[in-house]
């Protein structure tokens, strides 16, 4: 039960705010009803593709609550957590993995150096927001002041259009994703000249990434 899984997380961390996509409004409501000892403010995000200039959307009303642009007066302990990502094996409740400030910054700077990330890079990110693949890789680019184009999910046709439209320079992929892009008739016609870095993770026994390198 998806609502029950979310409720377990909400009960574990007792958040003050809960952001949800309109597509998942019912699941969010059910999860809140099931969660114990937590009653966060529910903030609905703008639907994907909505006009960000729409002043009366729930999201715009939320961000418009304050005009204060001063930095908060806080002291950060590098060993303290700034994020909890939930992970589990094949059984049992999801477990919260706490990521510290120091771990995140050290990892981001190290990997940015290894990958040669540039401030001028534009990174295309289609990985799911709840997964470490999303946050742990886009931070390499954020720490360097680069640009991130964030999509709600992977779609091969959308990805090809995004590379061309946004002049994306860097992609993280798994072999099946790039295979789906190469399988599209539009692949041969797409201007991919902006791409300078395509890196991947996953077992690739059939050599998809070698074929992708040749195609690119």
C-alpha positions as CSV (number, residue, x, y, z in Angstrom):
1,X,0.0,0.0,0.0
2,X,1.7,3.2,-1.2
3,X,-0.1,5.5,1.2
4,X,0.9,3.3,4.2
5,X,4.5,3.3,3.1
6,X,4.5,7.1,2.9
7,X,2.7,7.3,6.3
8,X,5.5,5.2,7.9
9,X,8.1,7.8,6.6
10,X,6.0,10.7,7.8
11,X,5.6,9.2,11.2
12,X,9.4,8.6,11.3
13,X,10.5,12.1,10.5
14,X,7.4,14.2,11.5
15,X,8.0,16.9,8.8
16,X,6.7,20.5,9.0
17,X,6.0,20.7,5.3
18,X,4.9,18.1,2.7
19,X,5.1,18.9,-1.0
20,X,3.1,16.9,-3.5
21,X,2.4,16.8,-7.2
22,X,-1.3,17.2,-8.0
23,X,-1.2,13.8,-9.6
24,X,-0.6,12.2,-6.2
25,X,-2.9,14.4,-4.1
26,X,-5.1,11.4,-3.1
27,X,-2.1,9.3,-2.0
28,X,-0.8,12.3,0.0
29,X,-4.1,12.8,1.8
30,X,-4.4,9.1,2.6
31,X,-0.9,9.0,3.9
32,X,-1.5,12.0,6.2
33,X,-4.7,10.3,7.5
34,X,-2.6,7.2,8.4
35,X,0.4,9.0,9.8
36,X,0.7,9.3,13.6
37,X,1.8,12.4,15.5
38,X,2.4,14.5,12.5
39,X,0.4,17.2,10.7
40,X,2.6,19.0,8.2
41,X,1.4,21.8,6.0
42,X,0.5,20.3,2.6
43,X,1.9,22.3,-0.3
44,X,0.7,21.3,-3.8
45,X,3.3,21.9,-6.5
46,X,2.3,23.4,-9.9
47,X,1.5,20.7,-12.4
48,X,4.3,19.7,-14.8
49,X,4.3,22.2,-17.7
50,X,2.2,24.8,-16.0
51,X,3.0,28.5,-16.5
52,X,5.3,29.4,-13.6
53,X,4.0,33.0,-13.8
54,X,0.6,32.0,-12.6
55,X,0.2,34.1,-9.4
56,X,-2.7,32.2,-7.9
57,X,-1.3,28.7,-7.9
58,X,-0.8,27.0,-4.5
59,X,3.0,27.0,-5.1
60,X,3.1,30.7,-5.9
61,X,1.0,31.5,-2.9
62,X,3.4,29.5,-0.7
63,X,6.6,31.1,-2.0
64,X,4.9,34.5,-1.9
65,X,4.3,34.3,1.9
66,X,7.5,36.3,2.6
67,X,9.6,39.0,1.0
68,X,12.5,38.5,3.4
69,X,15.6,37.8,1.4
70,X,18.1,37.9,4.2
71,X,20.1,34.8,5.1
72,X,18.9,33.0,8.2
73,X,21.1,33.3,11.3
74,X,22.1,29.6,11.7
75,X,25.2,27.7,12.5
76,X,25.9,24.6,10.5
77,X,27.7,21.6,12.1
78,X,29.3,19.7,9.2
79,X,28.5,16.4,11.0
80,X,24.8,17.1,11.2
81,X,22.4,15.7,8.7
82,X,20.8,17.8,6.0
83,X,18.8,15.1,4.2
84,X,17.3,11.7,4.9
85,X,16.8,9.4,2.0
86,X,14.8,6.2,2.6
87,X,16.2,2.9,1.4
88,X,15.4,-0.7,2.0
89,X,16.2,-4.2,0.8
90,X,13.6,-6.7,-0.2
91,X,11.9,-6.9,3.2
92,X,10.9,-4.7,6.1
93,X,10.2,-1.0,6.4
94,X,12.2,1.5,4.5
95,X,15.0,2.9,6.6
96,X,16.2,6.5,6.7
97,X,19.8,7.1,5.6
98,X,21.1,10.4,7.1
99,X,23.4,12.3,4.8
100,X,25.6,14.9,6.6
101,X,26.6,18.3,5.3
102,X,30.3,17.3,5.2
103,X,29.7,14.0,3.3
104,X,27.6,15.8,0.7
105,X,30.0,18.7,0.1
106,X,33.1,16.4,0.1
107,X,31.5,14.0,-2.3
108,X,30.2,16.7,-4.6
109,X,33.5,18.5,-4.9
110,X,35.4,15.2,-5.4
111,X,33.1,13.9,-8.1
112,X,32.9,17.3,-9.8
113,X,36.7,17.2,-10.1
114,X,36.7,13.6,-11.4
115,X,34.1,14.3,-14.0
116,X,35.6,17.7,-14.9
117,X,32.3,19.5,-14.3
118,X,32.3,23.1,-15.5
119,X,30.2,26.1,-14.4
120,X,28.9,26.4,-18.0
121,X,27.5,22.8,-17.9
122,X,23.8,22.1,-18.3
123,X,22.9,18.7,-16.7
124,X,19.8,16.8,-17.7
125,X,18.3,15.0,-14.8
126,X,15.4,12.4,-15.3
127,X,16.0,10.3,-12.2
128,X,13.2,9.9,-9.7
129,X,13.4,12.5,-6.8
130,X,13.1,10.0,-4.0
131,X,16.2,8.1,-5.2
132,X,19.8,8.9,-4.4
133,X,20.6,8.9,-8.2
134,X,18.7,12.1,-8.5
135,X,20.2,14.2,-5.7
136,X,23.7,12.6,-5.5
137,X,24.5,13.4,-9.2
138,X,22.9,16.8,-9.7
139,X,24.8,18.1,-6.7
140,X,28.1,17.6,-8.6
141,X,26.8,20.3,-10.9
142,X,25.1,22.5,-8.3
143,X,28.3,22.8,-6.3
144,X,30.0,24.2,-9.4
145,X,27.3,26.7,-10.1
146,X,26.2,24.8,-13.2
147,X,22.6,24.6,-14.5
148,X,20.3,21.6,-13.9
149,X,17.3,20.8,-16.1
150,X,15.0,18.7,-14.0
151,X,12.2,16.4,-15.4
152,X,9.7,14.3,-13.4
153,X,10.5,11.1,-15.2
154,X,12.5,9.6,-18.1
155,X,10.9,9.6,-21.6
156,X,13.2,9.0,-24.5
157,X,11.4,11.3,-26.9
158,X,11.3,14.1,-24.3
159,X,15.0,13.6,-23.5
160,X,16.0,14.0,-27.1
161,X,14.0,17.2,-27.4
162,X,15.4,18.5,-24.1
163,X,19.0,18.0,-25.2
164,X,18.4,20.0,-28.3
165,X,16.2,22.7,-26.7
166,X,18.3,23.3,-23.6
167,X,21.7,22.5,-25.1
168,X,22.4,19.9,-22.4
169,X,26.0,19.2,-22.0
170,X,26.0,16.3,-19.5
171,X,23.9,13.2,-18.9
172,X,23.8,10.4,-16.4
173,X,22.2,7.3,-17.9
174,X,21.7,3.6,-17.6
175,X,22.2,1.6,-20.8
176,X,18.5,0.9,-21.4
177,X,17.8,4.7,-21.3
178,X,20.2,5.6,-24.0
179,X,19.2,2.5,-26.0
180,X,15.6,3.8,-26.0
181,X,16.8,7.2,-27.3
182,X,18.9,5.5,-30.1
183,X,15.9,3.4,-31.1
184,X,13.8,6.5,-32.0
185,X,13.9,7.5,-35.7
186,X,14.4,11.1,-34.5
187,X,17.7,10.2,-32.9
188,X,19.6,10.5,-36.2
189,X,18.1,13.9,-36.8
190,X,18.6,15.4,-33.3
191,X,21.3,17.9,-32.8
192,X,23.4,16.3,-30.0
193,X,26.5,18.5,-30.5
194,X,26.1,20.2,-27.1
195,X,26.8,16.9,-25.3
196,X,30.3,16.6,-23.9
197,X,29.8,14.1,-21.1
198,X,27.7,11.0,-21.0
199,X,28.4,8.7,-18.0
200,X,26.5,5.7,-16.8
201,X,26.0,3.1,-14.2
202,X,24.7,-0.5,-14.5
203,X,25.9,-3.8,-15.9
204,X,26.2,-3.6,-19.7
205,X,27.0,-7.1,-21.1
206,X,25.6,-6.3,-24.6
207,X,27.8,-3.3,-25.1
208,X,25.1,-0.7,-25.4
209,X,27.3,2.1,-24.2
210,X,30.0,1.2,-26.8
211,X,27.4,1.6,-29.5
212,X,26.2,4.8,-27.9
213,X,29.7,6.2,-27.9
214,X,30.1,5.3,-31.6
215,X,26.7,6.9,-32.4
216,X,27.6,10.1,-30.6
